[in-house]
Amino acid sequence: MALTMHKAYRIMPLIALVWALGSCSSDDGETLIFAASSLAAATDDIDAELRAEGSVSPPEWVLAGSSRLIAQVRDGARPDIIVAADVSRLDEILDLGYVVVDEPRIANRLVLAVADGNPARINSIDDLSLGAPLIGLCAPEVPCGATALRVAEEFGLTLRPDTAEPNVRALAHKLAGGELDAGLVYATDAASLGLQTINDARLEGADGCKNPAVTRYGIAALASPSEVGAPSPATTVDRYLLPQVLQQAGFELGRC
C-alpha cells in the first residue's frame, strides 16, 4: 500500500455543527454532545424525534473530526457525551472524568462516491490509483482517512488523492458540489447528501466486523454525580443517541 500525493493537499479549517459554537461547556444545563462529523447524517432527525417525544430537550451538538474533538476535551472542553469514530481515542480522556459506554454500538462503512453523473467514469476503488481523476480522501489522522488507508493496504492499492479533508462531511460536500471526481466517504454521508455511489464488493465484505472498510465508533460520557438518583452515563447516552434514528440514517448498530 502507498499513499501518493501528486497535487498539494488542501486542508480546510475545523467545521463544527452549524458549524461553530462559541462555548464548549455544558454549564448552562443543556446537554452538549461532541460527535464525529459523520453524525451530521442523523442529528436533525434525532432532534426532531426528541421534540416529538417531549421527554428531553434536543442537545447542543458540536461536530468535527474525532481527533479534533478529543484534542478539545484535552484542552478543557467538557461535553456531556462524546461520540468518536475511533474507539481507541477515548482512552485519551478517561483520566478526565469520562467513562466508556458500550451501548449502542455504532459502525459505519466507507463507500466509493462519485460526482453526479460520474464524469470520470470511475468503476471501482482501483481507479483511486489513477492520476487523471480528481480524488478526495479524509486526512490520515482522522478516522475516515485511517479507514481508507486500511482499505488500501488490504487490497494493495496505491491511493493518489488530490485533497485530504479534515473530516468526512467536508469531503462529502466537495463531492456533492462536483469539486472532486471520486472519494471514499461513509455510507451515511453519501445517503444524506444524495451522492452517487459505485458498488465494489471489496467494500461490502461478508463479515462487517473484519472488513477494513468498516469504522467502529466509541461513546463516552461524563461520570455521574454522586448524588442519589443521578442518571448513569449509559442512561444519558440512551436518551440522546436514538438507535432507531441512527439505523434509519444508515449506521450499523449492535455489531462488533
C-alpha positions as CSV (number, residue, x, y, z in Angstrom):
1,M,0.0,0.0,0.0
2,A,1.2,3.5,-0.7
3,L,-0.4,6.9,-0.5
4,T,0.9,9.3,-3.2
5,M,0.1,13.0,-3.3
6,H,0.6,14.2,-6.8
7,K,-1.0,17.6,-6.0
8,A,-0.9,19.7,-2.9
9,Y,-3.2,18.7,0.0
10,R,-5.8,21.3,0.7
11,I,-6.6,21.3,4.4
12,M,-9.7,23.1,5.5
13,P,-10.2,24.6,9.0
14,L,-12.3,22.8,11.6
15,I,-16.0,23.0,10.9
16,A,-18.4,22.4,13.8
17,L,-22.2,22.0,13.6
18,V,-23.9,25.0,12.3
19,W,-20.8,24.8,12.2
20,A,-19.3,26.8,15.0
21,L,-20.2,27.2,18.7
22,G,-18.8,29.8,21.0
23,S,-18.9,27.7,24.1
24,C,-17.6,24.2,24.7
25,S,-19.2,23.7,28.1
26,S,-22.5,22.3,29.4
27,D,-22.6,24.7,32.4
28,D,-25.9,26.2,31.2
29,G,-27.7,22.9,31.8
30,E,-28.1,22.0,28.2
31,T,-26.7,18.6,27.2
32,L,-23.7,19.1,25.0
33,I,-22.6,16.3,22.6
34,F,-19.3,16.2,20.8
35,A,-19.7,13.9,17.8
36,A,-17.8,12.7,14.8
37,S,-18.8,14.7,11.7
38,S,-20.5,11.7,10.2
39,L,-23.2,12.0,12.8
40,A,-24.4,15.0,10.8
41,A,-26.5,12.5,8.8
42,A,-28.6,11.8,11.9
43,T,-28.6,14.9,14.2
44,D,-31.6,16.7,12.7
45,D,-33.7,13.6,12.8
46,I,-32.6,12.9,16.4
47,D,-33.6,16.4,17.4
48,A,-37.0,16.1,15.7
49,E,-37.7,12.8,17.5
50,L,-36.7,14.2,20.9
51,R,-39.0,17.2,20.3
52,A,-41.8,14.8,19.3
53,E,-41.3,12.6,22.4
54,G,-41.0,15.6,24.7
55,S,-39.1,13.7,27.3
56,V,-35.8,15.7,27.0
57,S,-34.8,18.8,25.1
58,P,-32.6,18.3,22.0
59,P,-28.9,18.6,22.8
60,E,-26.4,21.1,21.6
61,W,-24.2,19.4,19.0
62,V,-20.6,20.0,18.0
63,L,-19.5,18.0,15.0
64,A,-15.9,17.7,13.8
65,G,-13.2,15.2,13.1
66,S,-12.8,12.8,16.1
67,S,-9.1,13.7,16.6
68,R,-10.0,17.4,16.9
69,L,-12.8,16.7,19.3
70,I,-10.6,14.7,21.6
71,A,-8.0,17.5,21.5
72,Q,-10.6,20.0,22.5
73,V,-11.5,17.8,25.5
74,R,-7.9,17.5,26.4
75,D,-7.7,21.3,26.3
76,G,-10.5,21.8,28.7
77,A,-13.9,21.4,26.9
78,R,-16.3,19.3,28.9
79,P,-19.1,17.9,26.7
80,D,-21.6,15.5,28.4
81,I,-21.2,12.9,25.7
82,I,-18.5,12.2,23.1
83,V,-19.0,10.0,20.0
84,A,-15.7,9.3,18.3
85,A,-15.3,7.4,15.0
86,D,-12.3,5.7,16.6
87,V,-12.9,3.9,19.9
88,S,-9.2,3.9,20.8
89,R,-9.1,7.7,21.0
90,L,-11.4,7.5,24.0
91,D,-8.5,6.2,26.1
92,E,-7.0,9.7,26.0
93,I,-9.9,11.2,28.0
94,L,-10.6,8.5,30.6
95,D,-8.4,10.4,33.2
96,L,-10.7,13.5,32.8
97,G,-13.9,12.0,34.3
98,Y,-15.2,10.1,31.3
99,V,-16.3,6.5,31.2
100,V,-16.8,4.4,28.0
101,V,-20.4,3.5,27.3
102,D,-20.7,0.2,25.3
103,E,-24.3,0.7,24.0
104,P,-25.4,1.5,21.5
105,R,-22.6,0.2,19.4
106,I,-22.3,2.1,16.2
107,A,-20.5,1.2,13.0
108,N,-20.2,2.9,9.5
109,R,-18.9,1.8,6.2
110,L,-16.9,3.5,3.5
111,V,-18.4,3.7,0.1
112,L,-17.0,4.8,-3.2
113,A,-18.8,8.0,-4.1
114,V,-18.5,10.0,-7.3
115,A,-19.6,13.3,-8.7
116,D,-23.0,13.4,-10.2
117,G,-23.2,11.6,-13.5
118,N,-19.7,10.0,-12.8
119,P,-17.9,12.2,-15.4
120,A,-14.6,10.5,-14.8
121,R,-16.1,7.1,-15.4
122,I,-15.0,5.6,-12.1
123,N,-15.6,1.9,-12.0
124,S,-14.0,0.6,-8.7
125,I,-11.7,1.5,-5.9
126,D,-8.8,0.6,-8.3
127,D,-9.5,3.9,-10.0
128,L,-8.4,5.8,-6.9
129,S,-4.9,4.9,-8.0
130,L,-5.2,6.7,-11.3
131,G,-3.6,10.1,-11.9
132,A,-6.2,11.8,-14.0
133,P,-9.4,11.8,-11.9
134,L,-9.7,14.3,-9.0
135,I,-9.6,12.1,-6.0
136,G,-10.5,13.0,-2.4
137,L,-9.9,11.3,0.9
138,C,-10.0,12.3,4.5
139,A,-6.7,13.2,6.2
140,P,-4.9,10.2,7.5
141,E,-5.2,11.4,11.1
142,V,-9.0,11.3,11.2
143,P,-10.9,8.0,11.2
144,C,-12.4,8.1,7.7
145,G,-8.8,8.7,6.4
146,A,-7.3,5.9,8.5
147,T,-10.1,3.6,7.4
148,A,-9.3,4.4,3.7
149,L,-5.7,3.6,4.3
150,R,-6.7,0.2,5.8
151,V,-8.7,-0.5,2.6
152,A,-5.7,0.4,0.5
153,E,-3.4,-1.8,2.5
154,E,-5.8,-4.7,2.5
155,F,-6.3,-4.6,-1.3
156,G,-2.8,-3.5,-2.4
157,L,-3.9,-0.1,-3.7
158,T,-1.7,3.0,-4.3
159,L,-4.0,5.9,-3.5
160,R,-3.4,9.2,-5.3
161,P,-5.6,11.8,-3.6
162,D,-5.7,15.4,-4.6
163,T,-7.0,16.6,-1.3
164,A,-7.1,15.3,2.3
165,E,-10.1,16.8,4.1
166,P,-10.2,17.3,7.9
167,N,-13.5,15.4,8.3
168,V,-15.8,13.2,6.2
169,R,-18.5,15.8,5.9
170,A,-16.2,18.3,4.2
171,L,-15.2,15.6,1.7
172,A,-18.8,14.6,1.0
173,H,-19.8,18.2,0.4
174,K,-16.9,18.6,-2.2
175,L,-18.2,15.5,-4.0
176,A,-21.7,16.8,-3.9
177,G,-20.5,20.1,-5.3
178,G,-18.7,18.5,-8.2
179,E,-15.3,19.7,-7.0
180,L,-14.0,16.1,-7.0
181,D,-14.5,13.1,-9.3
182,A,-14.4,10.4,-6.6
183,G,-13.7,9.7,-3.0
184,L,-14.2,7.3,-0.1
185,V,-16.9,8.6,2.3
186,Y,-19.2,6.9,4.8
187,A,-22.4,5.3,3.6
188,T,-24.4,7.6,5.9
189,D,-22.9,10.8,4.4
190,A,-23.4,9.6,0.9
191,A,-27.0,8.8,1.6
192,S,-27.8,12.0,3.4
193,L,-26.3,14.2,0.6
194,G,-27.7,12.1,-2.2
195,L,-24.3,11.2,-3.6
196,Q,-23.9,8.7,-6.5
197,T,-22.0,5.6,-5.4
198,I,-20.2,2.8,-7.3
199,N,-20.6,-0.7,-6.0
200,D,-17.4,-2.5,-5.2
201,A,-17.7,-5.9,-3.5
202,R,-14.5,-5.4,-1.6
203,L,-16.1,-2.6,0.4
204,E,-19.1,-4.7,1.2
205,G,-17.4,-7.8,2.6
206,A,-19.1,-10.8,4.0
207,D,-18.1,-10.0,7.6
208,G,-18.6,-6.4,8.6
209,C,-16.7,-6.9,11.8
210,K,-13.5,-7.7,9.9
211,N,-14.0,-5.6,6.8
212,P,-11.3,-2.9,6.7
213,A,-13.9,-0.5,5.2
214,V,-15.9,-0.5,8.5
215,T,-15.3,2.1,11.2
216,R,-16.4,1.3,14.7
217,Y,-17.4,4.2,16.9
218,G,-16.8,4.7,20.6
219,I,-19.0,6.5,23.0
220,A,-18.0,8.1,26.3
221,A,-19.9,10.2,28.8
222,L,-19.1,12.2,31.9
223,A,-19.3,10.0,35.0
224,S,-22.5,10.5,37.0
225,P,-22.6,12.9,40.0
226,S,-22.5,11.1,43.3
227,E,-26.0,12.2,44.5
228,V,-28.7,9.6,44.7
229,G,-30.9,9.3,41.7
230,A,-28.5,10.8,39.3
231,P,-28.7,9.2,35.8
232,S,-25.9,6.8,34.8
233,P,-23.8,7.7,31.8
234,A,-25.4,4.8,29.9
235,T,-28.8,6.2,30.6
236,T,-27.8,9.7,29.5
237,V,-26.4,8.3,26.2
238,D,-29.6,6.2,25.5
239,R,-31.7,9.4,25.9
240,Y,-30.0,11.1,23.0
241,L,-28.4,8.6,20.6
242,L,-31.7,7.0,19.4
243,P,-31.0,3.6,17.8
244,Q,-34.0,3.7,15.5
245,V,-32.9,7.1,14.1
246,L,-29.3,6.0,13.7
247,Q,-30.3,2.9,11.8
248,Q,-32.6,4.9,9.5
249,A,-29.6,7.1,8.7
250,G,-27.6,4.0,7.6
251,F,-25.5,3.3,10.7
252,E,-25.0,-0.3,11.7
253,L,-25.8,-1.0,15.3
254,G,-25.3,-3.9,17.7
255,R,-22.4,-5.4,15.9
256,C,-18.7,-6.0,16.6
